[in-house]
């Protein structure tokens, strides 16, 4: 199978990440979580994290939501993050730094939504 980056892209991975991020931020706001800034205001580390997630699904189109989360966890671990009761970028703590099975349903939903947006924009 040819990877996304080996095909002629219709939309860049960064643009896909932007859309996926904005959808995620809107979903978070619907849950009362206003911590997700707009893409243009997001920190560079956050943008890179979303782009990495898009790249993961471009390269692994059959990946399940649990695999998406595990990829995110591995990236966070490599960057020095750990579990914390609330997301705190300065302390590198995140409440979703747990195995996929331990995530609440509304957090698992974010993985499904992310995959749906990315696949739609990749044309998968």
ZAZA-442340 format. One record per atom (N, C-alpha, C, O): residue number from 0; residue in one letter; chain; atom name; y, x, z. Coordinates in Angstrom, 3 decimals, m for minus. Atoms other than C-alpha are relative to their C-alpha. Layout:
N
- n	res	chain	atom	Y	X	Z
- NUM	a	A	CA	Y	X	Z $
...
//
This chain:
124
- n	res	chain	atom	Y	X	Z
- 0	x	A	N	m1.176	0.833	0.000 $
- 0	x	A	CA	0.000	0.000	0.000 $
- 0	x	A	C	1.244	0.881	0.000 $
- 0	x	A	O	1.298	1.891	0.701 $
- 1	x	A	N	m1.259	m0.728	0.085 $
- 1	x	A	CA	3.476	1.231	m0.854 $
- 1	x	A	C	0.895	m0.408	1.157 $
- 1	x	A	O	1.059	m1.599	1.419 $
- 2	x	A	N	m0.895	0.336	m1.107 $
- 2	x	A	CA	5.851	1.465	2.112 $
- 2	x	A	C	1.316	m0.519	m0.555 $
- 2	x	A	O	1.647	m0.299	m1.720 $
- 3	x	A	N	m1.279	0.589	0.416 $
- 3	x	A	CA	9.190	m0.335	1.996 $
- 3	x	A	C	0.936	1.063	m0.545 $
- 3	x	A	O	1.605	0.844	m1.555 $
- 4	x	A	N	m0.932	m1.041	0.413 $
- 4	x	A	CA	11.112	2.915	1.696 $
- 4	x	A	C	m0.388	0.626	m1.335 $
- 4	x	A	O	0.427	1.311	m1.953 $
- 5	x	A	N	0.423	m0.518	1.300 $
- 5	x	A	CA	9.062	3.833	m1.397 $
- 5	x	A	C	0.293	m0.995	m1.120 $
- 5	x	A	O	0.215	m0.644	m2.298 $
- 6	x	A	N	m0.377	1.006	0.997 $
- 6	x	A	CA	10.071	0.581	m3.151 $
- 6	x	A	C	1.517	0.001	m0.139 $
- 6	x	A	O	2.224	0.600	0.671 $
- 7	x	A	N	m1.443	0.135	0.167 $
- 7	x	A	CA	13.514	m0.220	m4.473 $
- 7	x	A	C	0.476	m1.094	0.945 $
- 7	x	A	O	0.178	m2.270	0.732 $
- 8	x	A	N	m0.425	1.013	m0.970 $
- 8	x	A	CA	15.152	m1.953	m1.516 $
- 8	x	A	C	1.098	m0.902	m0.562 $
- 8	x	A	O	1.998	m0.451	m1.270 $
- 9	x	A	N	m1.015	0.966	0.376 $
- 9	x	A	CA	17.165	m5.097	m2.119 $
- 9	x	A	C	1.105	0.016	1.051 $
- 9	x	A	O	2.280	m0.172	0.737 $
- 10	x	A	N	m0.903	m0.048	m1.136 $
- 10	x	A	CA	18.789	m4.810	1.291 $
- 10	x	A	C	m0.425	1.198	0.849 $
- 10	x	A	O	m1.619	1.458	0.996 $
- 11	x	A	N	0.335	m1.205	m0.761 $
- 11	x	A	CA	18.971	m1.696	3.446 $
- 11	x	A	C	m0.645	m0.351	1.338 $
- 11	x	A	O	m0.466	m1.448	1.866 $
- 12	x	A	N	0.611	0.201	m1.307 $
- 12	x	A	CA	16.970	m1.301	6.617 $
- 12	x	A	C	1.071	m0.223	1.069 $
- 12	x	A	O	0.865	m0.996	2.005 $
- 13	x	A	N	m1.083	0.198	m0.969 $
- 13	x	A	CA	20.263	m1.047	8.516 $
- 13	x	A	C	0.557	m1.422	m0.078 $
- 13	x	A	O	0.864	m2.022	0.952 $
- 14	x	A	N	m0.478	1.381	0.136 $
- 14	x	A	CA	21.429	m4.388	7.104 $
- 14	x	A	C	m1.017	m0.980	0.577 $
- 14	x	A	O	m0.638	m1.964	1.213 $
- 15	x	A	N	1.043	0.835	m0.591 $
- 15	x	A	CA	18.090	m5.943	8.059 $
- 15	x	A	C	0.084	0.082	1.517 $
- 15	x	A	O	m0.040	m0.931	2.206 $
- 16	x	A	N	m0.125	m0.180	m1.447 $
- 16	x	A	CA	18.509	m4.479	11.543 $
- 16	x	A	C	1.196	m0.775	0.540 $
- 16	x	A	O	1.124	m1.384	1.607 $
- 17	x	A	N	m1.205	0.728	m0.422 $
- 17	x	A	CA	21.991	m5.954	11.770 $
- 17	x	A	C	m0.303	m1.491	0.128 $
- 17	x	A	O	0.033	m2.111	1.137 $
- 18	x	A	N	0.330	1.426	m0.039 $
- 18	x	A	CA	20.728	m9.440	10.923 $
- 18	x	A	C	m0.963	m0.294	1.146 $
- 18	x	A	O	m0.759	m1.244	1.902 $
- 19	x	A	N	0.980	0.212	m1.071 $
- 19	x	A	CA	17.735	m9.135	13.270 $
- 19	x	A	C	0.673	0.091	1.371 $
- 19	x	A	O	0.370	m0.693	2.271 $
- 20	x	A	N	m0.720	m0.160	m1.270 $
- 20	x	A	CA	20.035	m7.931	16.062 $
- 20	x	A	C	0.853	m1.232	0.297 $
- 20	x	A	O	0.844	m1.736	1.419 $
- 21	x	A	N	m0.868	1.163	m0.210 $
- 21	x	A	CA	22.488	m10.808	15.574 $
- 21	x	A	C	m0.817	m1.246	0.330 $
- 21	x	A	O	m0.403	m2.048	1.167 $
- 22	x	A	N	0.881	1.128	m0.320 $
- 22	x	A	CA	19.641	m13.354	15.580 $
- 22	x	A	C	m0.506	0.137	1.432 $
- 22	x	A	O	m0.529	m0.840	2.181 $
- 23	x	A	N	0.466	m0.248	m1.356 $
- 23	x	A	CA	18.262	m11.755	18.749 $
- 23	x	A	C	1.107	m0.288	1.012 $
- 23	x	A	O	0.858	m0.906	2.048 $
- 24	x	A	N	m1.127	0.231	m0.915 $
- 24	x	A	CA	21.711	m11.829	20.379 $
- 24	x	A	C	0.270	m1.494	0.154 $
- 24	x	A	O	0.552	m1.961	1.258 $
- 25	x	A	N	m0.206	1.447	m0.064 $
- 25	x	A	CA	22.103	m15.521	19.504 $
- 25	x	A	C	m1.085	m0.658	0.840 $
- 25	x	A	O	m0.801	m1.543	1.647 $
- 26	x	A	N	1.098	0.540	m0.799 $
- 26	x	A	CA	18.673	m16.286	20.953 $
- 26	x	A	C	0.226	0.310	1.483 $
- 26	x	A	O	0.047	m0.559	2.337 $
- 27	x	A	N	m0.263	m0.379	m1.392 $
- 27	x	A	CA	19.552	m14.370	24.127 $
- 27	x	A	C	1.108	m0.871	0.599 $
- 27	x	A	O	0.990	m1.326	1.737 $
- 28	x	A	N	m1.086	0.859	m0.495 $
- 28	x	A	CA	22.819	m16.334	24.461 $
- 28	x	A	C	m0.506	m1.406	0.280 $
- 28	x	A	O	m0.045	m2.054	1.220 $
- 29	x	A	N	0.553	1.342	m0.227 $
- 29	x	A	CA	20.811	m19.566	24.157 $
- 29	x	A	C	m0.757	m0.074	1.322 $
- 29	x	A	O	m0.940	m1.154	1.885 $
- 30	x	A	N	0.703	m0.083	m1.285 $
- 30	x	A	CA	18.915	m18.399	27.250 $
- 30	x	A	C	0.943	0.311	1.159 $
- 30	x	A	O	0.512	0.416	2.307 $
- 31	x	A	N	m0.975	m0.330	m1.034 $
- 31	x	A	CA	22.131	m17.611	29.134 $
- 31	x	A	C	0.196	1.487	0.204 $
- 31	x	A	O	0.835	1.898	1.172 $
- 32	x	A	N	m0.115	m1.460	m0.086 $
- 32	x	A	CA	21.907	m13.856	28.537 $
- 32	x	A	C	1.068	0.464	m0.986 $
- 32	x	A	O	0.851	0.457	m2.198 $
- 33	x	A	N	m1.109	m0.452	0.835 $
- 33	x	A	CA	25.231	m12.540	27.243 $
- 33	x	A	C	0.073	1.523	m0.112 $
- 33	x	A	O	1.109	2.063	m0.500 $
- 34	x	A	N	m0.026	m1.472	m0.023 $
- 34	x	A	CA	24.244	m8.852	27.487 $
- 34	x	A	C	m0.083	0.641	m1.384 $
- 34	x	A	O	0.214	1.826	m1.536 $
- 35	x	A	N	0.133	m0.556	1.348 $
- 35	x	A	CA	23.631	m8.419	23.757 $
- 35	x	A	C	1.334	m0.088	m0.730 $
- 35	x	A	O	1.784	m1.180	m1.077 $
- 36	x	A	N	m1.264	m0.034	0.744 $
- 36	x	A	CA	26.850	m7.346	22.053 $
- 36	x	A	C	m0.255	m0.200	m1.481 $
- 36	x	A	O	m1.371	m0.003	m1.962 $
- 37	x	A	N	0.091	0.086	1.454 $
- 37	x	A	CA	27.535	m8.022	18.405 $
- 37	x	A	C	m0.341	1.381	m0.552 $
- 37	x	A	O	m0.021	2.396	0.067 $
- 38	x	A	N	0.412	m1.263	0.627 $
- 38	x	A	CA	26.136	m5.340	16.068 $
- 38	x	A	C	1.148	0.993	m0.070 $
- 38	x	A	O	0.975	2.169	0.248 $
- 39	x	A	N	m1.144	m0.907	0.170 $
- 39	x	A	CA	29.596	m3.906	15.415 $
- 39	x	A	C	0.456	0.602	1.322 $
- 39	x	A	O	1.103	1.649	1.330 $
- 40	x	A	N	m0.385	m0.478	m1.326 $
- 40	x	A	CA	30.112	m3.471	19.182 $
- 40	x	A	C	m1.140	0.668	0.760 $
- 40	x	A	O	m0.929	1.236	1.832 $
- 41	x	A	N	1.182	m0.557	m0.677 $
- 41	x	A	CA	26.583	m2.317	20.064 $
- 41	x	A	C	0.069	1.522	0.027 $
- 41	x	A	O	0.623	2.148	m0.877 $
- 42	x	A	N	0.065	m1.447	m0.124 $
- 42	x	A	CA	26.026	1.228	21.249 $
- 42	x	A	C	m0.905	0.571	m1.099 $
- 42	x	A	O	m1.797	m0.113	m1.602 $
- 43	x	A	N	0.795	m0.644	1.050 $
- 43	x	A	CA	24.569	3.690	18.744 $
- 43	x	A	C	m1.485	0.015	0.358 $
- 43	x	A	O	m2.321	m0.211	m0.517 $
- 44	x	A	N	1.409	m0.037	m0.405 $
- 44	x	A	CA	21.323	4.003	20.773 $
- 44	x	A	C	m0.658	m1.356	m0.220 $
- 44	x	A	O	m1.837	m1.433	m0.565 $
- 45	x	A	N	0.557	1.334	0.183 $
- 45	x	A	CA	20.878	0.240	20.573 $
- 45	x	A	C	m0.215	m0.288	m1.484 $
- 45	x	A	O	m1.244	m0.843	m1.870 $
- 46	x	A	N	0.165	0.188	1.438 $
- 46	x	A	CA	21.466	0.142	16.825 $
- 46	x	A	C	m1.199	0.795	m0.517 $
- 46	x	A	O	m1.986	0.292	m1.319 $
- 47	x	A	N	1.132	m0.827	0.433 $
- 47	x	A	CA	19.004	3.001	16.336 $
- 47	x	A	C	m1.330	m0.614	0.427 $
- 47	x	A	O	m2.317	m0.531	m0.304 $
- 48	x	A	N	1.210	0.649	m0.487 $
- 48	x	A	CA	16.434	1.130	18.419 $
- 48	x	A	C	m0.399	m1.163	m0.908 $
- 48	x	A	O	m1.578	m1.333	m1.219 $
- 49	x	A	N	0.286	1.135	0.881 $
- 49	x	A	CA	16.714	m1.952	16.214 $
- 49	x	A	C	m0.444	0.503	m1.374 $
- 49	x	A	O	m1.390	m0.027	m1.956 $
- 50	x	A	N	0.390	m0.570	1.297 $
- 50	x	A	CA	16.552	0.128	13.034 $
- 50	x	A	C	m1.427	0.546	0.073 $
- 50	x	A	O	m2.201	0.386	m0.870 $
- 51	x	A	N	1.370	m0.501	m0.177 $
- 51	x	A	CA	13.410	1.813	14.390 $
- 51	x	A	C	m1.002	m1.152	m0.001 $
- 51	x	A	O	m2.092	m1.027	m0.558 $
- 52	x	A	N	0.871	1.174	0.003 $
- 52	x	A	CA	11.901	m1.622	15.001 $
- 52	x	A	C	m0.197	m0.550	m1.403 $
- 52	x	A	O	m1.306	m0.934	m1.776 $
- 53	x	A	N	0.094	0.457	1.395 $
- 53	x	A	CA	12.676	m2.664	11.434 $
- 53	x	A	C	m0.889	0.951	m0.792 $
- 53	x	A	O	m1.749	0.510	m1.553 $
- 54	x	A	N	0.822	m0.990	0.709 $
- 54	x	A	CA	11.169	0.579	10.110 $
- 54	x	A	C	m1.468	m0.159	0.371 $
- 54	x	A	O	m2.342	m0.065	m0.491 $
- 55	x	A	N	1.380	0.201	m0.448 $
- 55	x	A	CA	8.046	m0.022	12.215 $
- 55	x	A	C	m0.651	m1.150	m0.771 $
- 55	x	A	O	m1.785	m1.027	m1.233 $
- 56	x	A	N	0.589	1.153	0.689 $
- 56	x	A	CA	7.524	m3.437	10.616 $
- 56	x	A	C	m0.018	0.175	m1.512 $
- 56	x	A	O	m0.876	m0.394	m2.187 $
- 57	x	A	N	0.044	m0.307	1.432 $
- 57	x	A	CA	8.387	m2.184	7.132 $
- 57	x	A	C	m1.239	0.830	m0.305 $
- 57	x	A	O	m1.878	0.641	m1.340 $
- 58	x	A	N	1.159	m0.879	0.197 $
- 58	x	A	CA	5.651	0.439	7.528 $
- 58	x	A	C	m1.306	m0.634	0.468 $
- 58	x	A	O	m2.388	m0.209	0.062 $
- 59	x	A	N	1.182	0.644	m0.586 $
- 59	x	A	CA	3.266	m1.862	9.441 $
- 59	x	A	C	0.148	m1.519	m0.094 $
- 59	x	A	O	0.275	m2.190	0.930 $
- 60	x	A	N	m0.280	1.428	0.154 $
- 60	x	A	CA	3.678	m5.356	7.976 $
- 60	x	A	C	m1.007	m0.928	0.676 $
- 60	x	A	O	m0.711	m2.104	0.887 $
- 61	x	A	N	1.008	0.833	m0.664 $
- 61	x	A	CA	0.495	m6.614	9.654 $
- 61	x	A	C	0.088	0.105	1.530 $
- 61	x	A	O	m0.711	m0.507	2.238 $
- 62	x	A	N	m0.114	m0.198	m1.450 $
- 62	x	A	CA	1.648	m5.551	13.135 $
- 62	x	A	C	0.278	m1.321	0.714 $
- 62	x	A	O	1.055	m2.152	0.244 $
- 63	x	A	N	m0.152	1.199	m0.824 $
- 63	x	A	CA	1.435	m8.238	15.796 $
- 63	x	A	C	1.179	0.191	0.955 $
- 63	x	A	O	1.648	1.313	1.146 $
- 64	x	A	N	m1.095	m0.117	m0.965 $
- 64	x	A	CA	4.185	m9.011	18.308 $
- 64	x	A	C	m0.311	0.977	1.140 $
- 64	x	A	O	0.568	1.713	1.587 $
- 65	x	A	N	0.364	m0.927	m1.074 $
- 65	x	A	CA	2.268	m7.104	20.984 $
- 65	x	A	C	0.127	1.449	m0.458 $
- 65	x	A	O	0.529	2.309	0.326 $
- 66	x	A	N	m0.129	m1.352	0.535 $
- 66	x	A	CA	2.189	m4.023	18.740 $
- 66	x	A	C	1.471	0.380	m0.179 $
- 66	x	A	O	1.849	1.537	0.006 $
- 67	x	A	N	m1.440	m0.228	0.102 $
- 67	x	A	CA	5.909	m4.386	18.102 $
- 67	x	A	C	0.558	0.404	1.367 $
- 67	x	A	O	1.346	1.344	1.474 $
- 68	x	A	N	m0.466	m0.308	m1.356 $
- 68	x	A	CA	6.517	m4.389	21.855 $
- 68	x	A	C	m0.487	1.375	0.444 $
- 68	x	A	O	0.261	2.141	1.053 $
- 69	x	A	N	0.544	m1.310	m0.382 $
- 69	x	A	CA	4.229	m1.396	22.374 $
- 69	x	A	C	0.751	1.126	m0.704 $
- 69	x	A	O	0.978	2.181	m0.112 $
- 70	x	A	N	m0.794	m0.997	0.723 $
- 70	x	A	CA	6.158	0.514	19.696 $
- 70	x	A	C	1.360	0.177	0.684 $
- 70	x	A	O	1.831	1.300	0.861 $
- 71	x	A	N	m1.288	m0.032	m0.704 $
- 71	x	A	CA	9.425	m0.385	21.462 $
- 71	x	A	C	m0.152	0.733	1.336 $
- 71	x	A	O	0.686	1.562	1.691 $
- 72	x	A	N	0.248	m0.674	m1.284 $
- 72	x	A	CA	7.949	0.713	24.821 $
- 72	x	A	C	m0.152	1.508	m0.183 $
- 72	x	A	O	0.397	2.287	0.595 $
- 73	x	A	N	0.201	m1.432	0.259 $
- 73	x	A	CA	6.862	4.059	23.365 $
- 73	x	A	C	1.323	0.685	m0.291 $
- 73	x	A	O	1.574	1.793	0.184 $
- 74	x	A	N	m1.321	m0.560	0.307 $
- 74	x	A	CA	10.355	4.641	21.981 $
- 74	x	A	C	0.825	0.129	1.279 $
- 74	x	A	O	1.456	1.159	1.517 $
- 75	x	A	N	m0.768	m0.027	m1.251 $
- 75	x	A	CA	11.937	3.750	25.328 $
- 75	x	A	C	m0.523	1.100	0.932 $
- 75	x	A	O	0.263	1.811	1.557 $
- 76	x	A	N	0.589	m1.029	m0.858 $
- 76	x	A	CA	9.511	6.013	27.206 $
- 76	x	A	C	0.453	1.383	m0.451 $
- 76	x	A	O	0.822	2.226	0.367 $
- 77	x	A	N	m0.419	m1.284	0.566 $
- 77	x	A	CA	10.351	8.902	24.878 $
- 77	x	A	C	1.469	0.295	0.317 $
- 77	x	A	O	1.855	1.454	0.470 $
- 78	x	A	N	m1.429	m0.147	m0.286 $
- 78	x	A	CA	14.053	8.303	25.578 $
- 78	x	A	C	0.315	0.051	1.498 $
- 78	x	A	O	1.475	0.182	1.888 $
- 79	x	A	N	m0.203	m0.126	m1.437 $
- 79	x	A	CA	13.523	8.375	29.356 $
- 79	x	A	C	0.262	m1.298	0.755 $
- 79	x	A	O	0.691	m1.264	1.908 $
- 80	x	A	N	m0.207	1.280	m0.662 $
- 80	x	A	CA	13.739	4.659	30.140 $
- 80	x	A	C	m1.152	m0.290	0.953 $
- 80	x	A	O	m2.219	0.318	0.870 $
- 81	x	A	N	1.017	0.452	m0.953 $
- 81	x	A	CA	11.812	2.969	32.958 $
- 81	x	A	C	0.273	m1.460	0.330 $
- 81	x	A	O	1.264	m2.039	m0.115 $
- 82	x	A	N	m0.190	1.394	m0.402 $
- 82	x	A	CA	11.377	m0.467	34.479 $
- 82	x	A	C	1.150	m0.105	0.999 $
- 82	x	A	O	1.332	0.760	1.855 $
- 83	x	A	N	m1.029	0.384	m0.956 $
- 83	x	A	CA	14.316	m2.022	36.306 $
- 83	x	A	C	0.143	m1.505	m0.055 $
- 83	x	A	O	m0.144	m2.104	m1.092 $
- 84	x	A	N	m0.062	1.469	m0.039 $
- 84	x	A	CA	14.951	m5.627	37.360 $
- 84	x	A	C	0.998	m0.605	m0.988 $
- 84	x	A	O	0.867	m1.766	m1.375 $
- 85	x	A	N	m0.964	0.438	1.014 $
- 85	x	A	CA	17.909	m5.884	34.953 $
- 85	x	A	C	0.229	1.151	m0.974 $
- 85	x	A	O	0.041	2.318	m0.630 $
- 86	x	A	N	m0.285	m1.032	0.996 $
- 86	x	A	CA	18.827	m4.045	31.774 $
- 86	x	A	C	1.247	0.769	0.432 $
- 86	x	A	O	2.307	0.188	0.661 $
- 87	x	A	N	m1.111	m0.866	m0.399 $
- 87	x	A	CA	21.032	m1.090	32.710 $
- 87	x	A	C	m0.088	1.272	m0.835 $
- 87	x	A	O	m0.890	2.161	m0.548 $
- 88	x	A	N	0.065	m1.133	0.931 $
- 88	x	A	CA	21.709	1.391	29.913 $
- 88	x	A	C	0.348	1.316	0.673 $
- 88	x	A	O	m0.216	2.353	0.326 $
- 89	x	A	N	m0.374	m1.246	m0.673 $
- 89	x	A	CA	23.355	3.928	32.220 $
- 89	x	A	C	m1.161	0.574	0.807 $
- 89	x	A	O	m1.359	1.789	0.834 $
- 90	x	A	N	1.155	m0.444	m0.786 $
- 90	x	A	CA	20.275	4.082	34.467 $
- 90	x	A	C	m1.257	0.108	m0.862 $
- 90	x	A	O	m2.292	0.593	m0.405 $
- 91	x	A	N	1.149	0.075	0.913 $
- 91	x	A	CA	17.969	3.664	31.455 $
- 91	x	A	C	m1.121	m0.817	0.634 $
- 91	x	A	O	m2.272	m0.386	0.701 $
- 92	x	A	N	0.961	0.947	m0.567 $
- 92	x	A	CA	16.259	0.713	33.118 $
- 92	x	A	C	0.021	m1.288	m0.808 $
- 92	x	A	O	1.071	m1.733	m1.272 $
- 93	x	A	N	0.103	1.230	0.781 $
- 93	x	A	CA	14.994	m2.397	31.371 $
- 93	x	A	C	m1.070	m0.894	0.610 $
- 93	x	A	O	m2.157	m0.434	0.962 $
- 94	x	A	N	0.925	0.967	m0.585 $
- 94	x	A	CA	13.322	m5.542	32.687 $
- 94	x	A	C	m1.197	m0.313	m0.913 $
- 94	x	A	O	m2.184	m0.890	m0.456 $
- 95	x	A	N	1.120	0.215	0.922 $
- 95	x	A	CA	11.085	m5.701	29.592 $
- 95	x	A	C	m0.880	1.247	m0.141 $
- 95	x	A	O	m1.776	1.285	m0.985 $
- 96	x	A	N	0.807	m1.226	0.031 $
- 96	x	A	CA	9.651	m2.227	30.233 $
- 96	x	A	C	m1.295	m0.254	0.783 $
- 96	x	A	O	m1.540	0.341	1.833 $
- 97	x	A	N	1.279	0.403	m0.585 $
- 97	x	A	CA	6.277	m3.774	31.061 $
- 97	x	A	C	m0.979	m0.224	m1.150 $
- 97	x	A	O	m0.552	m0.369	m2.295 $
- 98	x	A	N	0.951	0.335	1.065 $
- 98	x	A	CA	3.045	m4.363	29.126 $
- 98	x	A	C	0.304	m1.386	m0.578 $
- 98	x	A	O	0.811	m2.262	0.123 $
- 99	x	A	N	m0.294	1.248	0.705 $
- 99	x	A	CA	3.335	m7.182	26.586 $
- 99	x	A	C	m0.530	m1.218	0.759 $
- 99	x	A	O	0.145	m2.244	0.843 $
- 100	x	A	N	0.632	1.122	m0.694 $
- 100	x	A	CA	0.977	m9.406	28.586 $
- 100	x	A	C	0.814	m0.458	1.209 $
- 100	x	A	O	0.687	m1.604	1.640 $
- 101	x	A	N	m0.798	0.334	m1.178 $
- 101	x	A	CA	3.421	m9.316	31.522 $
- 101	x	A	C	1.376	m0.571	m0.336 $
- 101	x	A	O	2.111	m0.985	0.561 $
- 102	x	A	N	m1.289	0.548	0.400 $
- 102	x	A	CA	6.437	m10.459	29.509 $
- 102	x	A	C	m0.004	m1.516	0.164 $
- 102	x	A	O	m1.015	m2.165	m0.104 $
- 103	x	A	N	m0.102	1.463	m0.003 $
- 103	x	A	CA	7.661	m14.007	30.118 $
- 103	x	A	C	0.024	m0.519	m1.443 $
- 103	x	A	O	0.359	0.218	m2.370 $
- 104	x	A	N	0.096	0.594	1.339 $
- 104	x	A	CA	7.237	m16.375	27.162 $
- 104	x	A	C	1.294	0.151	m0.794 $
- 104	x	A	O	1.251	0.411	m1.996 $
- 105	x	A	N	m1.262	m0.096	0.746 $
- 105	x	A	CA	10.942	m16.287	26.276 $
- 105	x	A	C	0.263	1.414	m0.501 $
- 105	x	A	O	0.971	1.591	m1.493 $
- 106	x	A	N	m0.125	m1.373	0.474 $
- 106	x	A	CA	10.773	m12.486	25.970 $
- 106	x	A	C	m0.994	0.273	m1.130 $
- 106	x	A	O	m0.673	0.981	m2.085 $
- 107	x	A	N	0.970	m0.133	1.087 $
- 107	x	A	CA	7.606	m12.641	23.862 $
- 107	x	A	C	0.534	m0.657	m1.270 $
- 107	x	A	O	0.295	m0.172	m2.376 $
- 108	x	A	N	m0.558	0.713	1.152 $
- 108	x	A	CA	9.419	m15.112	21.605 $
- 108	x	A	C	0.915	0.902	m0.807 $
- 108	x	A	O	0.976	0.789	m2.031 $
- 109	x	A	N	m0.908	m0.908	0.714 $
- 109	x	A	CA	11.959	m12.401	20.760 $
- 109	x	A	C	m0.765	0.867	m0.999 $
- 109	x	A	O	m0.257	1.159	m2.082 $
- 110	x	A	N	0.805	m0.803	0.924 $
- 110	x	A	CA	9.175	m10.320	19.191 $
- 110	x	A	C	m0.397	m0.817	m1.231 $
- 110	x	A	O	m0.347	m0.313	m2.353 $
- 111	x	A	N	0.354	0.865	1.125 $
- 111	x	A	CA	8.032	m13.259	17.042 $
- 111	x	A	C	1.201	m0.236	m0.908 $
- 111	x	A	O	1.084	m0.173	m2.132 $
- 112	x	A	N	m1.222	0.251	0.774 $
- 112	x	A	CA	11.607	m14.017	15.964 $
- 112	x	A	C	0.386	1.247	m0.787 $
- 112	x	A	O	0.714	1.164	m1.971 $
- 113	x	A	N	m0.348	m1.263	0.653 $
- 113	x	A	CA	12.302	m10.352	15.183 $
- 113	x	A	C	m0.880	0.226	m1.223 $
- 113	x	A	O	m0.383	0.537	m2.305 $
- 114	x	A	N	0.937	m0.208	1.107 $
- 114	x	A	CA	9.180	m10.077	13.031 $
- 114	x	A	C	0.290	m0.987	m1.131 $
- 114	x	A	O	0.278	m0.607	m2.302 $
- 115	x	A	N	m0.297	0.996	1.030 $
- 115	x	A	CA	10.025	m13.319	11.211 $
- 115	x	A	C	1.231	0.356	m0.820 $
- 115	x	A	O	1.217	0.248	m2.046 $
- 116	x	A	N	m1.234	m0.378	0.699 $
- 116	x	A	CA	13.547	m12.163	10.361 $
- 116	x	A	C	m0.250	1.221	m0.880 $
- 116	x	A	O	0.129	1.238	m2.051 $
- 117	x	A	N	0.226	m1.243	0.743 $
- 117	x	A	CA	12.434	m8.683	9.305 $
- 117	x	A	C	m0.890	m0.280	m1.226 $
- 117	x	A	O	m0.585	0.180	m2.326 $
- 118	x	A	N	0.883	0.280	1.130 $
- 118	x	A	CA	9.579	m9.986	7.133 $
- 118	x	A	C	0.708	m0.807	m1.081 $
- 118	x	A	O	0.516	m0.560	m2.271 $
- 119	x	A	N	m0.720	0.812	0.986 $
- 119	x	A	CA	11.828	m12.571	5.482 $
- 119	x	A	C	0.942	0.877	m0.834 $
- 119	x	A	O	1.026	0.728	m2.054 $
- 120	x	A	N	m0.962	m0.838	0.718 $
- 120	x	A	CA	14.428	m9.954	4.597 $
- 120	x	A	C	m0.660	1.130	m0.780 $
- 120	x	A	O	m0.092	1.634	m1.750 $
- 121	x	A	N	0.768	m0.996	0.758 $
- 121	x	A	CA	11.809	m7.432	3.477 $
- 121	x	A	C	m0.728	m0.623	m1.187 $
- 121	x	A	O	m1.196	0.078	m2.084 $
- 122	x	A	N	0.722	0.675	1.069 $
- 122	x	A	CA	10.273	m10.052	1.231 $
- 122	x	A	C	m1.500	0.058	0.183 $
- 122	x	A	O	m2.250	0.038	m0.793 $
- 123	x	A	N	1.439	m0.095	m0.278 $
- 123	x	A	CA	6.893	m9.829	2.936 $
- 123	x	A	C	m0.608	m1.374	0.170 $
- 123	x	A	O	m1.810	m1.492	0.410 $
//
